[in-house]
């Protein structure tokens, strides 16, 4: 690699750092927030779009800031609901090769170059996820949240799927293939999220958790030691992995 390319690699670290600093500085002032995900391709006449508008309004009325990816479709709908309810409506926009059109219902707009920084911000300031029908990006956020909760890396928070018509087959597959046939997850892992049909149900789950009426993840371990308490990054530090020697591996 040429020397000038190596130099650029070093400076890229500072760009990454700067993007983190800008985002944290803007978002740390938010009230309790909920991240809403879903497809950019669903039009205004979609029932799910209309549901997401109502969801954004109900979240704002309950005192939550609404965070989306800032684009069209479900993102626009949730921002619109929060905006029209005079709540905090946040868009975490991403620079893409094919330009994403930001929606006009954002009271706070941030632009990201890096997907991974944007994904940290979706989790770090969220008290819950509401997930509408979507594509790869939406599924990515869904499974990332489950991974962080399942591995105890973050404090459990509500992950709510809206629309049994969309999510039902995926959940059936997870139950039949992952939990039962291949046993790659535990049956209890299917309790890490909820599935509902209405925005009112979704917001109630999040509000009940936030107010302590019905806390999600009650059966998961609670940590007391310093190594296991939440960190400023929004994740638990955890315990460093114990490494086996080659001899121990061969004996096993």
C-alpha positions as CSV (number, residue, x, y, z in Angstrom):
1,X,0.0,0.0,0.0
2,X,1.5,3.4,-1.0
3,X,2.6,5.7,1.9
4,X,-0.1,8.3,1.0
5,X,-2.8,5.6,1.3
6,X,-1.4,4.6,4.8
7,X,-1.6,8.3,5.8
8,X,-5.2,8.4,4.7
9,X,-6.0,5.4,6.8
10,X,-4.7,7.1,9.9
11,X,-6.7,10.2,9.2
12,X,-9.8,8.1,8.7
13,X,-9.7,7.2,12.4
14,X,-10.1,10.9,13.2
15,X,-13.0,11.2,10.9
16,X,-14.7,8.3,12.6
17,X,-14.0,9.9,16.0
18,X,-15.4,13.2,14.8
19,X,-18.6,11.6,13.6
20,X,-19.0,9.9,17.0
21,X,-18.4,13.1,18.9
22,X,-20.9,15.1,16.8
23,X,-23.6,12.5,17.2
24,X,-23.1,12.0,20.9
25,X,-23.0,15.8,21.5
26,X,-26.3,16.2,19.7
27,X,-28.2,13.1,21.1
28,X,-27.1,13.2,24.7
29,X,-29.5,16.1,25.3
30,X,-32.6,14.1,24.1
31,X,-35.4,13.1,26.4
32,X,-36.0,9.3,26.6
33,X,-36.2,8.1,23.0
34,X,-37.6,5.2,21.0
35,X,-36.1,4.1,17.7
36,X,-38.6,3.3,14.9
37,X,-37.5,1.1,12.0
38,X,-39.1,0.0,8.7
39,X,-38.9,0.1,5.0
40,X,-38.2,3.2,3.0
41,X,-40.3,1.7,0.2
42,X,-43.7,1.7,1.8
43,X,-45.9,4.4,0.3
44,X,-48.2,6.9,2.1
45,X,-51.3,4.8,1.3
46,X,-49.9,1.7,3.0
47,X,-51.7,0.7,6.2
48,X,-48.3,0.3,7.8
49,X,-47.3,3.9,6.9
50,X,-50.5,5.2,8.5
51,X,-49.9,3.0,11.6
52,X,-46.3,4.4,11.9
53,X,-47.7,8.0,11.8
54,X,-50.0,7.1,14.7
55,X,-47.1,5.4,16.5
56,X,-44.9,8.5,16.2
57,X,-47.7,10.6,17.6
58,X,-48.4,8.3,20.5
59,X,-44.7,8.1,21.4
60,X,-44.4,11.9,21.4
61,X,-47.6,12.3,23.4
62,X,-46.1,9.9,26.0
63,X,-43.0,12.0,26.3
64,X,-40.6,10.0,24.1
65,X,-38.4,11.4,21.4
66,X,-38.7,9.5,18.1
67,X,-35.5,8.4,16.3
68,X,-35.6,7.1,12.7
69,X,-33.2,6.7,9.8
70,X,-34.5,10.0,8.4
71,X,-35.6,8.7,5.1
72,X,-38.9,8.1,3.4
73,X,-41.5,5.3,4.0
74,X,-41.9,4.1,7.6
75,X,-39.1,6.5,8.7
76,X,-41.0,9.5,7.3
77,X,-44.2,8.3,8.8
78,X,-42.9,8.0,12.4
79,X,-41.1,11.3,12.1
80,X,-44.3,12.9,10.8
81,X,-46.4,11.6,13.7
82,X,-43.9,12.9,16.2
83,X,-43.5,16.2,14.4
84,X,-47.2,16.9,14.1
85,X,-47.6,16.1,17.8
86,X,-44.9,18.7,18.5
87,X,-42.5,16.2,19.8
88,X,-38.8,15.7,19.3
89,X,-38.4,14.0,15.8
90,X,-34.9,12.8,15.1
91,X,-33.5,11.6,11.8
92,X,-30.2,9.7,11.6
93,X,-29.5,10.1,7.9
94,X,-26.9,8.1,6.0
95,X,-24.9,9.0,2.9
96,X,-25.5,6.3,0.2
97,X,-24.2,5.9,-3.4
98,X,-27.8,6.3,-4.4
99,X,-28.8,9.5,-2.6
100,X,-31.3,9.0,0.2
101,X,-34.0,11.7,0.3
102,X,-34.4,13.0,3.8
103,X,-37.9,13.5,5.0
104,X,-39.1,17.0,6.0
105,X,-40.4,16.0,9.5
106,X,-37.1,16.1,11.4
107,X,-36.6,18.6,14.2
108,X,-33.0,17.2,14.6
109,X,-31.1,16.0,11.6
110,X,-27.7,14.2,11.7
111,X,-25.8,12.9,8.7
112,X,-23.6,9.9,8.9
113,X,-20.9,8.5,6.6
114,X,-20.6,5.3,8.5
115,X,-23.3,2.8,9.0
116,X,-21.7,1.3,12.2
117,X,-21.7,4.7,14.0
118,X,-25.3,5.3,13.0
119,X,-26.3,1.9,14.4
120,X,-24.6,2.6,17.7
121,X,-26.6,5.8,18.0
122,X,-29.9,4.0,17.3
123,X,-29.2,1.8,20.4
124,X,-27.3,4.1,22.7
125,X,-30.1,6.6,23.3
126,X,-33.1,4.3,22.9
127,X,-35.5,3.0,25.6
128,X,-37.1,0.7,23.1
129,X,-37.3,-0.3,19.4
130,X,-40.5,-0.4,17.3
131,X,-40.0,-2.3,14.1
132,X,-42.3,-2.2,11.2
133,X,-42.1,-4.3,8.0
134,X,-38.9,-3.7,6.1
135,X,-36.0,-5.1,4.2
136,X,-32.4,-6.1,5.0
137,X,-31.7,-3.0,7.1
138,X,-34.7,-3.4,9.2
139,X,-33.9,-7.1,9.8
140,X,-30.4,-6.1,10.7
141,X,-31.6,-3.7,13.4
142,X,-34.0,-6.3,14.7
143,X,-31.4,-9.1,15.0
144,X,-28.7,-6.8,16.3
145,X,-31.0,-5.7,19.2
146,X,-31.8,-9.4,20.0
147,X,-28.1,-10.2,20.0
148,X,-27.2,-7.4,22.4
149,X,-30.0,-8.4,24.8
150,X,-29.5,-12.1,24.5
151,X,-25.7,-11.8,25.2
152,X,-26.5,-9.5,28.2
153,X,-24.4,-6.8,26.5
154,X,-27.1,-4.2,27.1
155,X,-29.9,-3.8,29.6
156,X,-33.0,-5.4,28.2
157,X,-35.4,-3.0,26.6
158,X,-38.7,-3.6,24.6
159,X,-38.3,-4.7,21.0
160,X,-41.7,-4.6,19.4
161,X,-42.6,-5.9,16.0
162,X,-45.7,-4.4,14.4
163,X,-47.7,-6.4,11.9
164,X,-48.3,-10.1,12.3
165,X,-49.1,-10.3,8.6
166,X,-45.5,-9.5,7.9
167,X,-43.5,-10.9,10.8
168,X,-45.5,-14.1,11.5
169,X,-43.8,-16.4,9.1
170,X,-40.3,-15.3,10.3
171,X,-41.2,-15.9,13.9
172,X,-42.6,-19.4,13.0
173,X,-39.3,-20.2,11.2
174,X,-37.3,-19.0,14.2
175,X,-39.4,-21.2,16.5
176,X,-39.3,-24.3,14.2
177,X,-35.8,-24.1,12.9
178,X,-33.7,-22.2,15.3
179,X,-35.3,-23.1,18.6
180,X,-36.6,-26.6,18.0
181,X,-34.9,-28.4,15.1
182,X,-31.3,-26.9,15.2
183,X,-31.4,-25.6,18.8
184,X,-29.2,-22.6,17.8
185,X,-31.3,-20.5,20.2
186,X,-33.1,-21.3,23.4
187,X,-36.9,-21.3,23.4
188,X,-36.8,-18.4,26.0
189,X,-35.0,-16.3,23.4
190,X,-38.3,-15.9,21.6
191,X,-39.5,-13.9,24.6
192,X,-36.9,-11.2,24.0
193,X,-39.3,-9.4,21.7
194,X,-43.1,-8.9,21.3
195,X,-45.3,-8.9,18.2
196,X,-48.4,-6.7,18.0
197,X,-50.8,-5.4,15.4
198,X,-51.4,-1.8,16.5
199,X,-49.3,1.2,17.4
200,X,-51.2,1.6,20.7
201,X,-50.1,-1.9,21.8
202,X,-46.5,-1.2,20.8
203,X,-46.4,2.1,22.7
204,X,-48.0,0.6,25.8
205,X,-45.3,-2.1,26.0
206,X,-42.6,0.5,25.9
207,X,-44.3,2.9,28.3
208,X,-45.0,0.1,30.8
209,X,-41.4,-0.9,30.7
210,X,-40.1,2.7,31.1
211,X,-42.4,3.3,34.1
212,X,-41.8,-0.1,35.7
213,X,-45.3,-1.4,35.3
214,X,-44.1,-4.4,33.4
215,X,-40.4,-4.7,32.8
216,X,-39.2,-6.8,29.9
217,X,-36.4,-9.4,30.4
218,X,-37.3,-10.0,34.0
219,X,-35.8,-13.5,33.8
220,X,-32.4,-12.3,32.5
221,X,-29.5,-12.0,35.0
222,X,-29.0,-8.7,36.8
223,X,-25.3,-7.7,37.3
224,X,-23.8,-6.2,40.5
225,X,-20.0,-6.2,39.9
226,X,-18.2,-3.2,38.5
227,X,-17.1,-5.3,35.4
228,X,-20.6,-6.0,34.5
229,X,-22.3,-2.6,35.0
230,X,-23.4,-0.6,31.9
231,X,-20.7,1.7,30.4
232,X,-21.0,5.1,28.9
233,X,-21.0,3.5,25.4
234,X,-24.4,2.1,26.1
235,X,-23.1,-1.5,26.5
236,X,-21.9,-3.5,29.5
237,X,-18.2,-3.9,29.8
238,X,-18.6,-7.6,30.6
239,X,-15.9,-10.1,31.7
240,X,-12.9,-10.7,29.4
241,X,-13.0,-14.1,27.7
242,X,-11.2,-17.0,29.3
243,X,-8.9,-18.5,26.7
244,X,-8.2,-22.3,26.6
245,X,-4.8,-23.6,25.8
246,X,-4.4,-25.8,22.7
247,X,-3.9,-28.8,25.1
248,X,-7.2,-28.1,26.8
249,X,-8.9,-27.8,23.5
250,X,-7.5,-31.1,22.3
251,X,-8.4,-32.9,25.6
252,X,-12.0,-31.6,25.3
